[in-house]
Each structure stands twice: as C-alpha cells, then as structure tokens.
C-alpha cells in the first residue's frame, strides 16, 4: 500500500511540471497566434501538487492545465489589454485562479476544455490569442520588469511561468518573446511541376510581364519600391479591375525615399492598397521579403522592386516563377503580414512624415542578356520563411549535401555565421564548396578578410573550399543574389542573407527547387560569374592567336606598301 501511495505522489509531482504542446500547422486559419507553442519557462510545481479533494480533477489532468502565453506590455493607454492565455482541461467544479504573488484573480472557465484568454480588455489585446476571451475586472497588473505567475486549481499550483524584461507588444511564449501577430509557420513542401527560372539583369521582363498579365489579384511584397515600370504595371492592373495589394518595409536603411513616396501616392490614387510594416508594434526588424503572387502564380526574387534590381540596371539576382500551390502558400504569408497591427496604411503612414533625399535609382546602363529564362521541371518545392523556420531549414539543406555546395551572397556575416559553419562542416565531410561574394565597395574589405580566413582554413585542414570576390566586367555591376546550389539537384532562391538578423529577426522568403534542370541553369550562371562573366581563351591558344594576328598584319602591311608604291 505504501509503495502505491509513493508512486501516486511521484506521479502528481511530475505531472505538475510536464508540458504537452498542442499541435498546430501553417494551415491554421490564423497562424499569428500562440496555438501549438510549447509551455513557457517553468519552475517545478509545488510538492503538494495532488488532485484537490472533491474537485473532479483526475490524476493526469495537471499536464493539460498550462499557462500558454503572457502579454504584459500592450501599446495602449494604461496598459489596458494585458493578457494571460491558459489551457484548461474539461473538468467541472474546479476553482481556477491566477496569481502573481501580489494578487489573485478567479478564472471563470467556459464549458468544455480549451484555451482561454484572460484580460481586463480582451478586445484590445487578445483578439489574436486564438482563444475564447474571459473579461476580468480586477486583472493582475503584469509588471514589465518581470513576474512569477502561478495557475492553481482549488488552491493547488499546477503550472508556473517566470518572465523578465517585457518587450513592447510581444507575447512571452515558448521561453522567449514573440511580437504580437508574429507568425509560426512550419516549412512547407509541395509537389513540383514546372517553373520558369531567370536571372537579373538579363531578364527584367519576366517579373514585369507577370504583373502586366494579371487578371484577378496581385499581392506584391518587398523591402523598397522605386521602380517606375513596376508601378505602371500595378496602376494599370488596378484600373482594369485587378485587386492589387502592396506590402513594404516602413523603415528601410537610410530611410524611405521621396521617389518611393511619390510612387506609392500614385498607386493609392489608382486604387491600390498599400501598407508598410513598422511602428511601435513592429514584428520584424525589416520586411525584407521579395515576392509577388499574381493570380495563381508566384515570383520569388533575390532583388528589390527598384531599377537596380528588377529593373535590370545593376545587380546580379536570381528569380523563379512558380504556380499553385506555392502561390497559395505565399498568399497566406502575405495575408498574415498585411493583416497584422503593424501593417500601417500608406495614407496614415505618410501623414506629417519627411522622406530622405533621392537614392540611387539605378544607372541607365544596359547589360547583355547572356542567360535567357528557361522553363524547367521541378520535382518538389519547399517554402521557408524567416524568422519562423528558415534558419533551421536552410541549415538542414546544407547538412544534407553529399558532393557540392555553391553559394552566392552579397556578404557573409563573419566566421561564426551558422550557415557558413554548416557549409564548412560539409567540406569536412568531403563536400566541395565554392563561395562567390560581392566586390562592391561597401562590402569589399569584409569579404576579402573572410575569403583570406577561409582559404587559410582550407589549406590547414586540407578542405575543398574555394572563395572568390566577383569580377562582373560587363555582365552586371554587383552581386546581390542570395542563392545556393546543392549537389547539382537542389537550388535555394530568395531574400535570405547569410547573417543573424536576416534569419532571426527579418521577414524573409526562400523557395527550394528540387530537380536537376533548375540546378543546371543556376550552376551555369554561377560558373560564368565565378570566371568573371567573360569568355576567356586558354593561355596557349591566346598566344597562338596573337602571333597569327601579328603575322597577318605584317603581310597586309607589305601588300599595302607595294600597292601604294605602284
């Protein structure tokens, strides 16, 4: 009997600190919620955690009673709308309470089990908590400096949460802070069909034609927007009845330019909905994604919607056009971002705001179309988004390499960048690695230093790692692409830079194309850019040609002299 009793006590104590996460997927109607997040940082439940006598709370129900999320610092007067989200089991007759050590509130649980958002003003803060709301007049005053919260059933502590240094407009869940409205998408894999791959500056007509042929919808996401040609295509689409929505970053580095403000004014005047992400409720450091959903197709780019990018006047960039279901998955990302509290309408954003002086609108220089767009077969498409899943997903792809990794990046954020570390680890397994970086003046010295370190590491460890700074010559001005080719049958294309801010704090989008045809196309571009973009003769052949030319010139000279003397 004593042995049974000890086992019951042990089970009760353990159950007080066990967490069972609720499953969720990117398919949920509102991915901007706390649904599916594991429990927070917790302390062990009190040692007297046993089923309250007569409560009807069965042994084992403790693991279903959890504090899911805490929202202590909403952007409201007097912090109205502070909120705690709890998950409670389907038990009757239990007195549920929440306490912060200074005060206690009673939680009136609706019938059945499920998630409940407890707040003094649920309509203000908890409208995105994916939970039934319970209004409490004397809500706990959640300290921004930190709290120890306890969930109790009939006075018995069943779960606790501790947080510190609250962040404005952010949920505390899963042991860290998450901005209100931040998504929790999982990486998605969909069957591949065909795609159209292209590069810039060679083929600026590809994204422009896609926008120009829209008949139903355009959802355009970007970082900066200064392209007159793209703006005309969007205005024209809106005027013929296409639903056009644009989502951009509200605080790009250097500030939003007057040129961009003028273009956005014209878009709004033509009936385009324009929103910018930012303000006190900003979920991301930057909205850096570059894509568009047009009807049932999507274009994903490494380049900005500006003359130097999609306009084809400067940068080497990669892009791909894909059909549904990739387009529909991206549309969900767009809707989640454009519908959140930090997505500010342009009309409101621009009121009383000064804009920066004109930036580089891209030169008028044109470049040869050496690489034409190509329709390719795609076996499978994966979609990654940051900060939700791109960091770990890209590392997974790099770790899967067996033969080769080819990387093109504007720059890499130092020796400890996790993507670079995964690439070096692949080289140590025998994978051949080639890394092509930009030689633009603003990153040249950093890239040279990293290249020297990588070459030294390769010599010391006998690794197959080669690094170059691009010499564009006449094929483009500078490297801006963010691409990877793995094992000749997997390509990553998107906005994700190899730095911590990009994968941890920015909104980024990456597509992974599985299939040899797409890989062959981008490998051909990579090899050309690696060589410097110019056709070169072998030294011996070049010398022979030069000698032949000199002999020919000498003969012509003798013939011309003879003719003149006659």
C-alpha positions in Angstrom: 0.0 0.0 0.0 2.8 2.4 0.9 4.5 1.7 -2.4 1.3 2.5 -4.3 1.0 5.7 -2.3 4.6 6.8 -3.1 4.0 6.2 -6.8 0.9 8.3 -6.7 2.7 11.2 -5.0 5.6 10.9 -7.5 3.2 11.0 -10.5 1.4 14.0 -9.0 4.7 15.9 -8.5 5.9 15.1 -12.0 2.6 16.0 -13.7 2.8 19.4 -12.2 5.7 20.4 -14.4 5.0 18.3 -17.6 4.0 20.2 -20.7 2.1 18.7 -23.6 2.2 21.0 -26.6 -0.9 21.4 -28.7 -0.2 20.6 -32.4 -0.6 23.3 -35.0 0.4 23.7 -38.6 0.8 26.5 -41.1 -2.6 25.5 -42.4 -4.4 27.1 -39.4 -6.7 29.9 -40.3 -4.8 32.4 -38.2 -1.1 31.5 -38.0 -0.3 34.7 -36.0 -1.3 33.1 -32.7 0.1 31.2 -29.8 -1.5 28.0 -30.9 0.8 25.0 -30.8 3.6 26.7 -28.8 5.1 24.6 -26.0 4.8 25.8 -22.5 7.0 28.6 -21.2 10.0 28.6 -18.9 8.6 26.9 -15.8 9.6 26.2 -12.3 8.7 22.9 -10.7 5.2 22.8 -9.3 4.8 22.8 -5.5 5.5 19.4 -3.9 1.9 19.3 -2.6 0.6 19.2 -6.1 -2.0 16.5 -5.8 -5.6 16.3 -7.1 -7.8 18.6 -4.9 -10.2 16.5 -2.9 -13.6 16.5 -4.4 -12.6 18.8 -7.3 -13.3 16.2 -10.0 -9.7 16.9 -11.4 -8.5 13.5 -12.4 -4.9 12.4 -11.8 -3.0 13.2 -15.0 -5.1 16.3 -15.8 -2.3 18.5 -14.5 -0.4 18.2 -17.8 -3.4 19.6 -19.6 -3.6 22.7 -17.4 -0.9 25.2 -18.6 -0.1 28.9 -18.9 0.4 29.2 -22.6 1.4 32.8 -23.1 1.7 36.2 -21.3 1.2 39.6 -22.9 2.3 42.2 -20.3 3.1 45.3 -22.4 0.4 46.2 -25.0 0.7 49.5 -26.8 -2.3 51.1 -25.0 -3.1 53.8 -22.5 -2.6 52.5 -19.0 -1.6 49.1 -20.4 -5.2 48.2 -21.0 -5.4 44.8 -22.5 -2.7 42.9 -20.6 -3.4 39.3 -21.1 -2.7 35.8 -19.9 -3.6 32.8 -22.0 -4.2 29.4 -20.3 -5.2 26.0 -21.4 -7.6 24.2 -19.1 -8.9 20.6 -19.1 -12.6 19.7 -19.3 -13.3 19.4 -15.6 -16.2 20.8 -13.6 -16.4 22.2 -10.2 -12.8 23.5 -10.1 -11.8 26.9 -8.8 -9.2 28.1 -11.2 -7.0 31.1 -10.2 -4.1 33.0 -11.5 -1.6 34.7 -9.1 1.5 36.9 -9.4 2.4 36.8 -5.7 0.7 40.1 -5.0 -2.8 39.5 -6.2 -5.0 36.6 -7.3 -7.9 36.6 -9.9 -10.5 33.9 -10.4 -10.8 32.5 -13.9 -14.4 31.7 -14.9 -13.8 28.8 -17.4 -16.5 28.4 -20.1 -17.9 24.9 -20.5 -15.5 22.3 -22.0 -11.8 22.3 -22.2 -9.6 24.6 -24.3 -7.7 27.9 -24.5 -8.8 31.0 -22.6 -7.5 34.5 -22.8 -7.9 36.3 -19.5 -7.8 40.1 -19.7 -9.3 43.3 -18.4 -10.0 44.3 -22.0 -9.9 41.3 -24.3 -11.0 43.3 -27.4 -7.9 45.4 -27.2 -5.1 42.9 -26.8 -6.3 39.3 -27.0 -8.1 39.5 -30.3 -5.2 37.4 -31.8 -4.8 34.9 -29.0 -6.7 32.2 -30.7 -8.7 31.7 -27.6 -12.1 32.4 -26.0 -11.8 35.6 -24.1 -12.7 36.0 -20.4 -13.0 39.5 -19.1 -11.8 40.1 -15.6 -12.4 43.5 -13.9 -9.5 43.3 -11.4 -6.9 41.9 -13.8 -3.4 41.3 -12.4 -1.1 44.2 -13.1 1.6 42.5 -15.1 5.0 44.1 -14.4 7.2 45.0 -17.4 10.2 44.2 -15.3 9.1 40.6 -14.8 6.7 38.4 -13.0 6.3 34.9 -11.4 2.8 33.7 -12.4 1.1 30.6 -11.0 -2.0 28.8 -12.2 -3.9 27.0 -9.4 -6.8 24.5 -9.2 -8.6 24.8 -5.9 -5.5 26.4 -4.4 -3.0 23.8 -5.7 -0.3 25.1 -8.0 -0.5 23.2 -11.3 1.8 25.4 -13.5 4.1 28.4 -13.2 5.8 30.8 -15.6 8.6 33.3 -15.0 9.4 36.1 -17.4 11.7 39.2 -17.2 12.1 42.5 -19.1 8.9 42.6 -21.1 9.1 43.6 -24.7 6.5 46.1 -26.1 3.6 44.5 -28.0 5.1 41.0 -27.6 3.8 37.6 -26.3 6.1 35.7 -24.0 5.7 32.1 -25.0 7.9 29.1 -25.7 10.6 30.6 -23.5 11.1 33.8 -25.5 9.4 37.0 -26.7 7.3 36.9 -29.9 5.9 40.2 -31.3 2.1 40.4 -31.4 0.9 39.0 -34.7 4.2 37.2 -35.5 3.5 34.0 -37.4 4.6 30.5 -36.6 4.6 28.8 -40.0 6.2 25.4 -40.5 8.3 24.8 -43.6 6.1 23.6 -46.4 6.8 21.0 -49.1 4.5 20.8 -52.1 4.7 18.6 -55.3 6.7 20.2 -58.1 5.5 20.7 -61.6 7.3 23.3 -63.8 8.8 26.6 -63.1 10.5 29.4 -65.0 13.9 30.3 -63.8 15.7 33.5 -64.8 18.4 35.9 -63.6 18.9 39.7 -63.5 20.0 42.0 -65.0 19.5 39.7 -68.0 15.7 39.3 -67.9 13.9 42.1 -66.2 10.9 41.5 -68.5 9.9 38.3 -66.6 8.5 39.8 -63.4 7.2 42.8 -65.3 5.3 40.6 -67.8 3.8 38.5 -65.0 2.4 41.7 -63.3 1.2 43.0 -66.6 -0.8 39.9 -67.4 -2.7 39.8 -64.1 -6.4 39.3 -64.3 -7.6 38.7 -60.7 -5.1 39.6 -58.0 -1.6 40.9 -57.3 -0.1 40.6 -53.8 3.3 42.3 -54.0 5.7 42.1 -51.1 9.0 43.9 -50.9 11.6 45.9 -49.0 11.9 49.0 -51.1 9.9 50.1 -54.1 11.3 52.7 -56.6 10.6 51.1 -60.0 8.5 53.3 -62.4 7.9 50.3 -64.6 6.5 48.1 -61.9 4.4 51.0 -60.6 2.9 51.5 -64.0 2.1 47.8 -64.3 0.4 47.9 -60.9 -1.7 51.0 -61.7 -2.7 49.6 -65.0 -3.8 46.3 -63.3 -5.9 48.2 -60.7 -7.5 50.3 -63.4 -8.7 47.2 -65.2 -10.2 45.8 -62.0 -7.4 43.6 -60.6 -7.3 43.6 -56.8 -3.8 45.0 -56.1 -2.2 45.0 -52.6 1.4 46.1 -51.8 3.3 45.4 -48.6 6.7 47.1 -48.0 9.1 47.9 -45.2 8.3 51.2 -43.3 11.9 51.9 -42.1 14.5 50.7 -44.7 18.1 51.5 -44.0 18.7 55.1 -45.0 15.0 56.0 -44.7 12.2 55.9 -47.2 13.0 57.9 -50.3 11.0 60.7 -51.8 10.9 58.8 -55.1 9.2 55.8 -53.3 6.7 58.1 -51.6 5.7 59.7 -55.0 5.2 56.2 -56.5 3.1 55.0 -53.6 1.0 58.1 -53.7 0.2 57.3 -57.3 -0.6 53.7 -56.5 -3.1 54.6 -53.8 -4.7 57.2 -56.2 -5.2 54.4 -58.7 -7.0 52.2 -56.1 -4.0 50.1 -54.9 -4.0 49.2 -51.2 -0.5 50.0 -49.9 0.6 49.1 -46.4 4.0 49.4 -44.7 5.2 47.3 -41.8 6.6 49.2 -38.8 5.8 51.4 -35.9 5.6 50.6 -32.2 4.0 47.2 -32.9 6.6 46.1 -35.4 7.0 42.3 -35.5 10.1 42.2 -37.7 13.4 44.2 -37.8 12.7 44.5 -41.6 10.2 43.3 -44.0 12.9 42.1 -46.4 11.0 39.5 -48.5 10.8 40.0 -52.2 7.9 38.1 -54.0 4.6 38.6 -55.7 1.5 36.4 -56.0 -0.2 37.1 -59.4 -3.4 35.2 -60.0 -2.4 31.5 -59.4 1.3 32.1 -59.9 4.1 33.5 -57.8 7.5 35.0 -58.5 10.2 34.8 -55.8 13.2 37.0 -56.1 16.5 37.9 -54.5 16.1 41.5 -55.8 14.2 44.6 -54.7 11.5 46.3 -56.8 13.8 49.0 -58.0 15.6 49.9 -61.2 18.9 48.4 -59.9 17.1 45.2 -59.0 14.0 44.1 -61.0 14.7 46.9 -63.5 17.8 45.1 -64.7 20.2 48.1 -64.4 22.7 46.8 -61.9 22.5 43.7 -59.7 23.1 40.1 -60.3 19.9 38.4 -59.0 18.1 35.1 -59.2 14.4 34.5 -59.6 11.8 31.9 -60.3 8.1 31.8 -61.3 6.1 29.0 -59.8 2.4 28.0 -60.0 -0.1 26.9 -57.4 0.1 25.5 -54.7 3.3 27.6 -54.0 1.4 30.7 -54.9 -1.4 30.0 -52.4 1.1 29.3 -49.7 2.8 32.6 -50.3 -0.6 34.3 -50.4 -1.2 33.0 -46.8 2.1 34.6 -45.7 1.1 37.9 -47.3 -2.3 37.9 -45.7 -0.9 37.1 -42.3 1.6 40.0 -42.6 -0.7 42.6 -44.2 -3.5 41.9 -41.7 -1.5 42.4 -38.5 -1.5 45.5 -36.3 1.9 46.8 -37.5 0.7 46.9 -41.2 0.0 50.6 -41.5 -1.9 52.0 -44.4 0.1 54.4 -46.6 -2.3 57.2 -46.1 -1.8 57.1 -42.3 2.0 56.3 -42.5 2.9 59.3 -44.7 1.0 62.0 -42.7 3.4 64.5 -41.4 6.4 62.4 -42.3 9.6 63.6 -44.0 11.4 61.4 -46.6 15.0 61.0 -47.4 16.7 62.5 -50.4 16.9 60.6 -53.6 18.9 57.5 -53.6 20.4 55.5 -56.4 17.6 54.9 -58.9 19.9 52.7 -60.9 22.0 53.7 -63.8 20.7 53.8 -67.4 23.3 51.2 -68.3 22.1 48.1 -70.0 23.6 44.6 -69.8 23.7 41.7 -72.3 21.1 39.0 -71.9 23.5 36.1 -71.8 21.2 33.8 -69.8 17.7 33.6 -71.2 14.7 32.5 -69.0 14.2 28.8 -69.0 11.2 26.6 -68.2 12.3 23.7 -66.1 10.8 20.6 -64.5 10.7 20.7 -60.7 10.3 17.6 -58.6 9.4 19.3 -55.3 9.2 22.9 -54.0 9.8 23.8 -50.3 8.9 27.2 -48.9 10.8 28.6 -46.0 10.0 31.9 -44.2 12.0 33.8 -41.6 12.0 34.2 -38.7 9.6 31.3 -38.4 11.7 28.4 -39.8 14.2 29.5 -42.4 17.2 29.3 -40.1 17.0 25.7 -39.2 15.5 24.7 -42.6 18.4 26.2 -44.6 20.9 24.5 -42.3 19.1 21.2 -42.8 19.6 21.6 -46.6 23.3 22.4 -46.2 23.8 19.4 -43.9 22.3 17.1 -46.5 25.0 17.9 -49.1 27.0 14.9 -50.3 29.0 16.3 -53.2 29.0 20.0 -53.7 27.7 23.4 -52.4 27.9 26.5 -54.4 27.0 29.8 -52.6 26.4 33.3 -54.0 25.9 36.0 -51.4 26.5 39.8 -51.2 28.4 39.1 -47.9 28.5 36.6 -45.1 28.2 37.7 -41.5 31.6 36.5 -40.2 33.2 33.3 -39.4 30.5 32.1 -36.9 27.6 32.6 -39.2 25.5 29.3 -38.7 25.1 28.8 -42.5 28.8 29.2 -43.1 29.5 26.8 -40.2 27.2 24.2 -41.7 29.0 24.7 -45.1 32.4 24.2 -43.5 31.1 21.1 -41.8 30.1 19.8 -45.2 33.5 20.5 -46.5 35.0 18.5 -43.7 32.8 15.5 -44.8 34.4 15.8 -48.3 31.9 18.1 -50.0 33.4 20.5 -52.5 32.5 24.1 -51.6 32.6 27.3 -53.8 31.6 30.7 -52.4 31.2 33.7 -54.6 30.9 37.1 -52.8 30.4 40.7 -53.9 33.2 43.0 -54.6 31.1 46.2 -54.2 33.0 48.9 -52.3 30.7 48.7 -49.2 31.4 45.0 -48.5 34.7 44.5 -50.3 37.1 44.6 -47.3 34.9 42.4 -45.1 34.6 39.9 -47.9 38.3 39.9 -48.6 39.0 39.2 -44.9 36.6 36.4 -44.8 38.0 34.9 -48.0 41.5 35.0 -46.6 40.4 33.2 -43.5 38.5 30.5 -45.4 41.5 29.9 -47.8 43.8 29.6 -44.8 41.4 27.1 -43.1 41.2 25.1 -46.3 45.0 24.8 -46.5 45.4 23.9 -42.9 42.7 21.2 -42.9 43.0 20.1 -46.5 39.4 21.1 -47.3 38.0 21.7 -50.8 36.8 25.3 -50.2 37.3 27.9 -52.8 36.3 31.6 -52.4 36.2 34.5 -54.8 35.1 38.0 -55.0 33.1 38.6 -58.2 34.6 40.4 -61.1 31.5 41.3 -63.0 33.2 43.0 -66.0 30.4 43.9 -68.4 27.8 41.4 -67.4 26.4 43.1 -64.3 27.5 45.7 -61.8 27.4 43.9 -58.4 26.4 40.7 -56.7 23.1 41.0 -54.8 21.8 37.4 -55.3 21.2 35.1 -52.3 21.4 31.7 -53.8 22.7 28.2 -53.1 23.0 25.1 -55.3 23.5 21.8 -53.5 24.6 18.5 -55.2 23.6 19.7 -58.6 19.9 19.0 -57.9 18.7 21.5 -55.3 18.5 25.3 -55.5 17.7 27.9 -52.9 16.4 31.2 -54.2 15.1 34.1 -52.0 15.7 37.2 -49.9 17.6 35.5 -47.0 21.1 37.0 -46.4 23.7 35.0 -44.5 23.5 37.0 -41.3 21.8 36.5 -38.0 19.4 39.4 -38.3 18.1 38.0 -41.6 17.0 34.6 -40.3 16.3 35.6 -36.7 14.5 38.9 -36.9 13.5 39.7 -40.5 10.6 38.6 -42.6 12.3 36.6 -45.4 11.1 34.2 -48.0 13.1 31.3 -49.6 12.0 28.7 -52.1 13.9 25.4 -52.6 13.7 23.9 -56.0 14.4 20.2 -56.1 15.3 19.0 -59.6 18.3 18.8 -61.9 17.1 21.2 -64.5 16.8 24.2 -62.2 20.1 23.3 -60.6 21.8 23.1 -64.0 20.6 26.5 -65.0 21.8 28.3 -61.9 25.1 26.4 -61.8 25.8 27.6 -65.4 25.2 31.2 -64.2 27.3 30.6 -61.1 30.2 29.2 -63.2 30.1 32.2 -65.5 30.1 34.7 -62.7 32.8 32.7 -61.0 35.0 33.1 -64.1 34.3 36.8 -64.2 31.4 36.7 -66.7 33.8 37.0 -69.7 34.7 34.3 -72.2 38.4 33.5 -71.9 40.9 31.7 -74.1 43.4 29.3 -72.7 46.9 31.0 -72.5 48.4 28.8 -75.1 45.6 29.3 -77.5 45.5 33.0 -76.9 49.3 33.3 -77.6 48.9 31.4 -80.9 46.0 33.6 -82.0 48.0 36.7 -81.1 51.0 35.5 -83.1 48.8 34.7 -86.1 47.2 38.1 -85.9 50.6 39.8 -85.9 51.8 37.8 -89.0 48.6 38.6 -90.8 49.0 42.3 -90.0 52.6 42.2 -91.3 51.5 40.6 -94.6 48.8 43.2 -95.0 51.2 45.9 -94.3 53.7 44.6 -97.0 50.8 44.4 -99.5 49.6 47.9 -98.7 53.1 49.3 -99.1 53.6 47.6 -102.5 50.2 48.8 -103.7 50.9 52.4 -102.7 54.3 52.4 -104.5 52.8 51.4 -107.8 
